[in-house]
Amino acid sequence: MNITDVRVRKVAKEGKMKAVVSVTIDDEFVVHDIKVIEGEKGLFIAMPSRKATDGEYRDIAHPINSVTRDRIQKIILEKYEEVMAEEPEELAE
C-alpha cells in the first residue's frame, strides 16, 4: 500500500481540530475526513467516524494494525507540518 496523495484542508476556527485530510491510496482509493487533532501529547490523527445509535463514535474506515496506523499518521502529519510552514509565505504575498 502506497499513499500517493495527501490533501490538507486547514480548519479556520480555534479548537483542537487543526485540519481535515484526504489520502489517496495507490492512486485508486480515497479516504476523506481524517482529522488532525491537537492533544495533550501533540498532534495525532482521528479516522473518519459516525455517531452510533448508542451515542458512541465508531470509525467507518481505519487501518487494521498499529504499524499501518503509525505509517499513515506519520505521512499525514509530515504533510500537515509542510502546509503549516508554507502559511506565513502565503500571508506575506
C-alpha positions as CSV (number, residue, x, y, z in Angstrom):
1,M,0.0,0.0,0.0
2,N,1.3,3.4,-1.0
3,I,-0.2,6.7,-0.1
4,T,0.1,8.6,-3.3
5,D,-1.6,11.9,-2.4
6,V,-2.4,13.8,0.8
7,R,-4.6,16.8,0.7
8,V,-4.8,19.0,3.8
9,R,-7.7,21.5,4.5
10,K,-6.9,23.7,7.5
11,V,-9.7,24.4,9.9
12,A,-10.2,28.2,10.3
13,K,-11.8,28.2,13.8
14,E,-9.8,27.8,17.0
15,G,-10.0,24.5,18.8
16,K,-8.4,21.1,19.0
17,M,-9.1,20.1,15.4
18,K,-6.4,21.6,13.2
19,A,-7.2,20.2,9.7
20,V,-9.2,17.7,7.7
21,V,-7.3,15.5,5.4
22,S,-7.9,13.2,2.4
23,V,-5.5,10.5,1.5
24,T,-5.3,8.6,-1.8
25,I,-4.0,5.0,-1.7
26,D,-2.3,3.5,-4.7
27,D,-3.9,6.2,-7.0
28,E,-7.1,4.1,-6.7
29,F,-8.8,4.6,-3.3
30,V,-9.5,7.8,-1.3
31,V,-10.3,8.2,2.4
32,H,-11.8,11.6,3.3
33,D,-12.4,13.3,6.6
34,I,-9.3,12.2,8.5
35,K,-8.9,14.8,11.3
36,V,-5.6,16.2,12.6
37,I,-6.2,16.8,16.3
38,E,-4.0,18.6,18.9
39,G,-3.9,16.5,22.0
40,E,-2.1,16.8,25.3
41,K,0.9,14.8,23.9
42,G,0.9,16.6,20.5
43,L,-0.7,16.1,17.1
44,F,-2.5,12.8,16.1
45,I,-5.0,11.7,13.5
46,A,-8.6,10.5,14.0
47,M,-10.1,8.4,11.3
48,P,-13.5,9.2,9.8
49,S,-16.2,8.2,12.2
50,R,-20.0,8.2,12.6
51,K,-22.1,8.6,15.7
52,A,-23.9,5.3,16.5
53,T,-27.4,4.9,18.0
54,D,-25.8,4.5,21.5
55,G,-24.1,7.9,21.2
56,E,-20.6,6.5,20.7
57,Y,-18.5,7.4,17.7
58,R,-17.3,4.5,15.6
59,D,-14.6,4.6,12.9
60,I,-16.0,3.9,9.5
61,A,-12.6,3.4,7.8
62,H,-9.5,2.5,9.7
63,P,-6.2,0.6,9.5
64,I,-6.2,-3.0,10.7
65,N,-3.0,-2.8,12.7
66,S,-0.9,-0.2,14.6
67,V,2.0,-0.4,12.2
68,T,-0.2,0.8,9.3
69,R,-1.9,3.4,11.5
70,D,1.5,4.8,12.5
71,R,2.7,4.9,8.9
72,I,-0.4,6.8,7.8
73,Q,-0.2,9.2,10.7
74,K,3.5,9.9,10.0
75,I,2.8,10.7,6.4
76,I,-0.3,12.9,7.2
77,L,1.5,14.8,10.0
78,E,4.5,15.5,7.8
79,K,2.3,16.9,5.1
80,Y,0.3,19.0,7.7
81,E,3.6,20.5,9.0
82,E,4.7,21.2,5.4
83,V,1.4,23.1,4.7
84,M,1.6,25.0,8.0
85,A,5.2,26.0,7.2
86,E,4.1,27.5,3.9
87,E,1.3,29.5,5.5
88,P,3.3,32.6,6.5
89,E,4.6,33.0,3.0
90,E,1.1,33.0,1.6
91,L,0.1,35.8,4.1
92,A,3.1,37.9,3.1
93,E,2.2,38.0,-0.6
